[in-house]
């Protein structure tokens, strides 16, 4: 029997889907990338933003025909939206076989726009040994890169262990070459975490740190528990010890009460920080959150601000991607001819490469969201060829 998995939302959901997939495979099921071949169709839903939830529900509706085309097919809906709207799903889509699978990780924060704490509950941490056991298992299966996931991943604590200790412990697992994590919260981005990132070679030179707004007024209304100035200070410390690392973020525009001045402060933060890339979201009210009771801004204004913010952050992103052209990068291949640099740029590779390989790639062009490159001979332990190395190679030729 074959199953097909479609995942919506954040990396937490991707990890949940991966975990469910492993359990299904252990029971003898085979994963397929073609839904027409599948007997089981799993939809892992997200409820953080209305758009993602609406997309998932639209797909579930279309699966009625998919299920009817072959006797015995099953449709399984999982994830946050399934938990939050279980009765609604069962009423609207009576053909569903399962609408509730809980994989809890939780969040202790109470950001006024976010439904996650109400859906996933308080933070529950795995023990260090559990995490290391899982890491060893993934490494034994051939994984060279490990991503540590949590709603506020850097708030991790178990006994006396903190997140910095966990980074060091995971780095010591045999076979682990790269470590990433997401999503951290600025409040827990301590000096010790930053210093550990810089000191542990396995930790990749990339940080995704959501800021959400550049206005202290809006940050307070969101209950983010930090100020613009504190966020900028964190970035300054990070760039001081990891100057070649990339920095990305999340921003919400159109939060209730956001004035033109508030929005301009977000734009000036982007200009000041010059993120390598960012994800700009239009605020969408989530029923059951404190912000949902506030008066929303006109949709036309929200759309206008979204486009302006997106254009600004894309301008800086394109400038930075363009500087990558001509450089040599170590790329870990994730799928056929597609991989990532240590700084988390996605690269399309010209040449024959297989998932799991790490290859040295010369970047030849920079597109809006990706880089392109060709495989070059050379020692992948070097970050870039220095000018004298290039000359030496030329002389040998």
C-alpha positions in Angstrom: 0.0 0.0 0.0 1.3 3.5 -0.9 0.7 6.8 0.8 1.0 10.4 -0.3 1.7 13.3 2.1 0.9 17.0 1.5 2.2 19.4 4.1 1.1 23.0 4.8 2.7 25.5 7.0 6.0 25.7 9.0 9.0 23.5 9.4 7.4 22.1 12.5 4.7 20.6 10.3 7.3 19.3 7.9 9.0 17.5 10.8 5.6 16.1 11.9 5.0 14.8 8.4 8.4 13.2 8.4 7.7 11.5 11.7 4.3 10.2 10.6 5.9 9.0 7.4 8.5 7.0 9.3 5.7 5.3 11.4 3.8 4.4 8.2 6.9 3.0 6.6 7.6 0.9 9.7 4.1 -0.6 9.2 4.9 -1.6 5.6 3.5 1.4 3.7 5.5 2.9 0.8 5.6 6.7 0.2 4.9 7.9 -3.3 5.2 11.4 -4.9 2.3 10.6 -7.2 -1.1 10.9 -5.5 -2.7 8.8 -8.2 -0.7 5.8 -7.0 -1.6 6.2 -3.4 -4.2 4.4 -1.3 -3.8 6.8 1.6 -3.7 10.6 1.2 -2.5 12.6 4.2 -3.0 16.4 4.5 -1.0 17.9 7.3 -2.7 21.3 8.0 -1.6 24.6 9.5 -3.7 27.0 11.4 -1.3 29.9 12.0 -2.6 31.9 9.1 -6.0 31.9 7.5 -4.6 31.6 4.0 -2.8 28.3 4.7 -5.9 26.9 6.4 -8.1 27.9 3.5 -5.8 26.3 1.0 -5.8 23.0 3.0 -9.6 23.0 3.2 -9.9 23.6 -0.5 -7.6 20.6 -1.2 -9.6 18.4 1.2 -12.7 19.3 -0.7 -11.2 18.2 -4.0 -10.1 14.8 -2.4 -13.7 13.6 -2.5 -13.3 12.7 -6.2 -9.8 11.3 -5.6 -11.2 8.9 -3.0 -14.2 7.9 -5.1 -12.0 6.8 -8.0 -10.7 3.7 -6.3 -12.4 1.6 -3.6 -10.6 1.4 -0.3 -8.8 4.8 -0.5 -8.5 6.8 2.7 -8.1 10.5 3.3 -6.3 11.4 6.6 -6.3 15.0 7.8 -3.8 15.9 10.6 -2.2 19.0 12.1 -3.2 22.2 13.9 -6.2 23.1 11.8 -7.5 19.5 12.1 -7.3 19.8 15.9 -8.8 23.3 16.0 -11.7 22.6 13.6 -12.3 18.9 14.1 -16.1 19.1 14.3 -16.3 21.5 11.3 -14.2 19.1 9.2 -16.3 16.1 10.1 -19.5 18.0 9.2 -18.2 19.6 6.0 -16.2 16.6 4.7 -18.0 13.4 5.9 -15.8 11.3 3.6 -12.7 11.9 5.8 -11.3 8.8 7.5 -9.4 10.5 10.2 -9.3 14.2 11.3 -7.2 14.3 14.4 -3.6 13.3 15.1 -1.8 15.2 17.9 2.0 15.7 17.9 2.5 18.3 20.6 5.4 20.7 21.0 3.7 23.8 22.4 4.6 27.4 23.0 4.7 29.4 26.3 4.3 32.7 24.6 1.0 34.6 24.2 1.6 36.7 21.0 -1.8 38.3 20.5 -2.1 37.3 16.8 -1.0 33.7 17.2 -3.3 30.7 17.6 -0.5 28.2 18.2 -0.4 28.3 22.0 -4.1 27.7 22.2 -3.8 24.7 19.8 -0.6 23.1 20.9 -0.5 24.0 24.5 2.4 24.7 26.8 6.0 23.8 25.8 7.0 20.2 26.4 10.6 19.3 25.9 12.2 16.1 24.9 15.2 15.0 27.0 18.7 15.6 25.6 19.1 11.8 25.3 15.9 11.5 23.3 17.1 14.2 20.9 20.5 12.7 20.5 19.0 9.2 20.0 16.8 10.7 17.2 19.9 12.5 15.7 21.9 9.3 15.8 19.1 7.4 14.0 18.8 10.1 11.3 22.6 10.2 10.9 22.7 6.4 10.6 20.2 6.7 7.8 22.5 9.0 5.9 21.4 12.4 7.1 24.3 14.9 7.2 22.3 17.9 8.2 20.1 18.1 11.3 17.5 20.8 11.8 16.3 21.3 15.4 12.7 22.5 15.5 10.5 24.2 18.0 8.0 26.9 18.2 10.5 28.9 20.2 13.4 26.5 19.7 16.0 28.5 21.6 13.9 28.5 24.8 14.9 24.8 25.2 15.6 23.6 28.7 15.7 20.1 30.2 17.2 19.7 33.6 20.3 21.9 33.6 20.7 21.7 29.8 19.9 24.8 27.7 19.8 25.4 24.0 23.5 26.2 23.7 24.3 22.9 25.4 22.1 21.0 23.0 23.8 22.6 20.0 27.1 21.3 21.3 25.8 17.9 22.1 24.2 17.4 18.6 27.4 18.5 17.0 29.3 15.7 18.6 27.1 13.0 17.0 29.1 11.1 14.4 28.0 11.9 10.9 26.5 15.3 11.6 28.1 17.9 9.3 25.6 20.7 9.5 23.1 21.9 12.2 20.3 24.4 11.7 17.4 25.4 13.9 14.1 27.2 13.7 12.3 29.1 14.8 14.1 31.0 17.5 12.6 33.9 19.5 14.6 37.1 20.0 13.9 37.0 23.8 16.0 33.8 24.1 18.7 34.7 21.6 21.3 35.1 24.4 24.9 35.9 24.1 25.7 32.3 25.0 23.6 31.0 22.1 25.3 33.4 19.7 28.8 32.5 21.0 28.0 28.8 20.7 26.8 29.3 17.1 30.1 30.9 16.2 32.2 28.4 18.1 30.6 25.1 16.9 31.7 24.5 13.3 28.7 22.3 12.6 26.3 25.1 13.2 25.5 26.7 9.8 26.1 30.4 9.2 22.5 31.4 9.0 19.9 32.7 11.3 16.2 33.2 10.8 15.0 35.5 13.6 11.4 36.7 13.3 11.0 40.4 14.2 7.3 40.9 13.1 7.4 44.7 13.3 9.9 47.6 13.6 7.5 49.6 15.7 7.8 49.4 19.5 4.1 50.3 19.8 3.1 47.4 17.6 5.6 45.0 19.2 4.0 45.8 22.6 0.5 45.2 21.2 1.7 41.9 19.8 3.2 41.0 23.2 6.5 40.0 21.6 8.5 40.8 24.8 11.3 42.8 23.2 11.8 46.2 21.6 13.2 47.3 18.3 16.4 48.4 20.0 16.9 45.0 21.7 16.4 43.2 18.4 18.9 45.4 16.7 21.4 44.8 19.5 21.0 41.1 19.1 21.7 41.3 15.3 24.7 43.5 16.0 26.2 40.8 18.3 25.4 38.1 15.9 27.0 39.8 12.9 30.1 40.7 15.0 30.9 37.0 15.7 29.5 35.6 12.4 30.1 38.4 9.8 29.6 36.1 6.8 26.3 34.6 8.0 22.9 35.3 6.4 20.0 36.8 8.4 16.4 36.4 7.5 13.1 37.3 9.3 9.3 37.3 9.4 7.3 40.5 9.3 3.6 41.1 9.7 2.1 44.2 8.1 -1.4 45.5 8.7 -1.7 44.5 12.4 -4.7 46.2 13.9 -3.9 49.8 14.9 -0.8 50.0 12.8 -0.4 53.6 11.8 1.6 55.0 8.9 4.3 55.9 11.3 4.4 52.3 12.7 4.7 50.9 9.2 7.5 53.4 8.3 9.4 52.2 11.3 9.2 48.7 10.0 10.6 49.9 6.7 13.5 51.8 8.4 14.3 48.6 10.4 14.6 46.7 7.1 16.9 49.4 5.7 18.9 49.4 8.9 19.3 45.7 9.2 19.4 44.8 5.5 18.1 41.2 5.8 19.3 38.7 3.3 15.7 37.7 2.7 12.4 37.8 4.6 8.9 36.5 4.6 6.3 39.3 4.6 2.8 38.4 5.8 -0.5 40.3 5.7 -2.1 40.2 9.1 -5.1 37.8 9.2 -7.2 37.5 12.3 -7.4 34.1 14.0 -10.5 33.4 15.9 -9.8 32.9 19.6 -6.7 35.2 19.7 -6.8 38.6 21.5 -6.0 40.5 18.4 -9.1 39.0 16.6 -11.3 41.3 18.6 -9.5 44.4 17.4 -10.7 46.5 14.4 -8.9 45.4 11.2 -7.3 47.9 8.8 -8.8 48.3 5.3 -7.7 45.4 3.2 -6.6 47.7 0.4 -4.2 49.5 2.8 -2.9 46.2 4.1 -2.2 45.0 0.5 -0.5 48.3 -0.3 1.8 48.1 2.7 2.5 44.4 2.0 3.7 45.2 -1.6 5.8 48.1 -0.4 7.5 46.1 2.3 8.0 43.1 0.0 9.6 45.3 -2.6 12.1 46.8 -0.1 13.2 43.6 1.4 13.5 42.0 -2.1 15.7 44.8 -3.2 18.2 44.1 -0.4 17.9 40.4 -1.0 18.6 40.7 -4.7 21.6 42.9 -4.0 23.1 40.3 -1.6 22.3 37.4 -3.9 24.0 39.1 -6.8 27.2 39.4 -4.8 27.2 35.6 -4.6 27.8 35.3 -8.4 31.3 34.1 -9.0 31.9 32.7 -5.5 32.6 29.1 -4.6 30.1 27.5 -2.3 29.8 24.1 -0.6 26.4 22.8 -1.4 24.7 19.9 0.3 22.4 18.3 -2.3 18.8 17.8 -1.0 17.1 16.5 -4.2 18.3 15.8 -7.7 20.4 18.9 -8.7 19.0 21.1 -5.9 20.9 21.8 -2.7 21.7 24.5 -0.1 24.8 26.4 0.9 25.8 26.6 4.6 24.3 30.1 4.6 20.9 28.6 3.5 20.8 29.8 -0.1 19.0 27.3 -2.4 21.1 26.4 -5.4 20.1 24.7 -8.7 23.2 22.8 -9.9 24.2 22.1 -13.4 25.7 18.6 -13.4 24.8 15.2 -12.2 24.6 15.0 -8.4 22.6 12.8 -6.0 20.9 13.7 -2.7 23.3 13.6 0.2 26.4 14.6 -1.8 28.3 17.7 -0.8 29.8 19.4 -3.8 31.8 22.6 -4.6 29.7 24.8 -6.8 30.7 28.0 -8.6 27.7 30.4 -8.5 26.9 31.5 -12.1 23.6 33.5 -11.6 21.2 34.8 -9.0 17.5 34.6 -9.5 14.8 36.1 -7.3 14.7 33.2 -4.9 17.5 30.9 -5.8 21.1 30.7 -7.1 22.4 28.7 -10.0 25.8 27.1 -10.3 28.1 24.6 -11.8 30.1 21.9 -10.2 33.8 22.7 -9.8 36.7 20.4 -8.9 38.4 21.2 -5.7 38.6 20.6 -2.0 35.2 21.3 -0.4 36.8 22.0 2.9 37.8 25.5 1.7 35.1 28.1 1.9 36.3 30.0 -1.2 39.4 30.0 -3.4 41.7 32.8 -2.4 43.3 34.8 -5.3 46.6 33.1 -4.7 44.9 29.7 -4.9 43.4 30.7 -8.2 46.8 31.8 -9.5 48.4 28.6 -8.4 45.8 26.5 -10.1 46.2 28.5 -13.3 50.0 28.0 -13.2 49.6 24.3 -12.8 47.3 24.2 -15.8 
